[in-house]
Amino acid sequence: MSKQTTGLAIETAGLVKTFGATRAVDGVDLSVPAGTVYGVLGPNGAGKTTAVKMLATLLRPDAGEAHIFGHDVVREADAVRGMVSLTGQYASVDEDLTGIENLILLGRLTGHSKQAARIRSEQLLEAFGLSEAAGRQVKNYSGGMRRRIDIAASILNTPDLLFLDEPTTGLDPRSRNQVWDIVRAVVAQGTTVLLTTQYLDEADQLAARIAVIDKGRVIAEGTKGELKASVGAGSVHLRLRDAHQRAEAEKLLSAVMGAQVQLEPDPVALTARVGTGDNGQGAAEQAARALSELARAGITVDNFSLGQPSLDEVFLALTDRTTDTANTTDTTDQGAAA
């Protein structure tokens, strides 16, 4: 298949899907550049999987439009299916077959000759570090190995667009890193990847652009830098000498910086988002003023750092705003299905 690496891989406008009274996807607009990893970030129930199923022609939209490389997902569904591949949240290979048997079977079903299917299967098993396990039944694979064989099955015929729906759910850190390396390799070959995830570090590691979805809607979209800048110019991270002073420090920081303060699991640590203050002060100036006020109050700071917000802080800020807005709007806008 000749991969398309320019223009838009995905373009949606007002995409909607309802299940009874629930609007699982509620007017989603996306523009995904070809040849990139595009992250769709959101909590469980945000509508990510439902959106992917519509784009992959597995569900019919109730309203709006979606195009894959210019092809309408409803009117040109067959053309779309010839361009895409989907790896869902759970392994879809046959657990009673061996790794190589699974890949050869799928290769034959997708039009490869017997010899070509075996050659391609062996190439993928080698590339994904599964050659030694090729003759073992998949039911005896670890979670990370199952995810790798599942992704291998998805790219037997290298697709123009690969949907990866939460591919590392439940994996240990080592297996997650292995899957990330596979994703990077797939993109290097020219395939566009739409990655849905609830792991902020995964989006941070892989995605060139990210759409944040909550309650079926896109609440923010941009590069990692743009999303981080949208909630403040930086974050002040503090570690106090005395944990008993944290409550006082929280109140003082909130008053001085006019920012939300987050209490960390470490009982002496706290974080405050900062931006440009009303008096034009930048993040560094605000942080210096806050440290001065803490010292004046007799609160000792053992460690201090100023940096960009993490995606965790971005997501918490964005979803907090969405919750605040939802509390003042029509109550029929309910949480989305997964």
Number of C-alpha atoms within 10 A of each C-alpha: 9 10 16 18 19 13 13 18 24 22 19 19 15 16 22 23 25 17 11 7 9 17 22 28 32 23 19 21 19 18 18 23 20 23 23 23 26 26 28 27 26 25 17 16 17 24 27 30 24 23 24 21 17 20 28 22 19 14 15 14 22 14 15 15 19 25 21 24 22 14 18 19 24 17 10 14 17 13 14 23 18 13 21 23 23 22 21 20 17 15 19 15 20 15 16 13 16 20 31 24 19 21 28 25 17 19 24 15 11 12 11 18 13 12 12 14 22 19 14 19 26 19 15 22 21 13 13 18 14 21 16 10 16 20 13 17 17 24 15 13 17 12 18 22 22 21 27 24 25 23 28 23 27 22 21 20 19 20 24 27 32 25 26 23 22 21 25 25 16 12 16 11 11 10 18 18 16 17 21 17 13 17 21 17 13 20 19 12 13 20 27 30 30 23 25 28 24 20 16 17 12 20 23 18 12 19 20 16 22 25 26 25 25 27 28 31 25 21 17 18 19 16 16 20 15 13 22 20 15 16 20 20 18 22 24 22 20 21 20 19 15 14 13 12 14 20 12 12 24 17 12 17 24 16 12 15 21 16 17 16 21 15 15 13 8 9 13 19 21 21 23 24 27 26 21 16 14 9 6 10 13 15 23 18 12 21 25 11 16 20 18 12 16 18 12 10 12 10 19 16 17 12 11 14 11 18 14 18 24 17 19 14 19 22 23 12 16 20 19 12 12 15 13 11 11 15 9 8 10 9 8 10 15 14 17 23 20 16
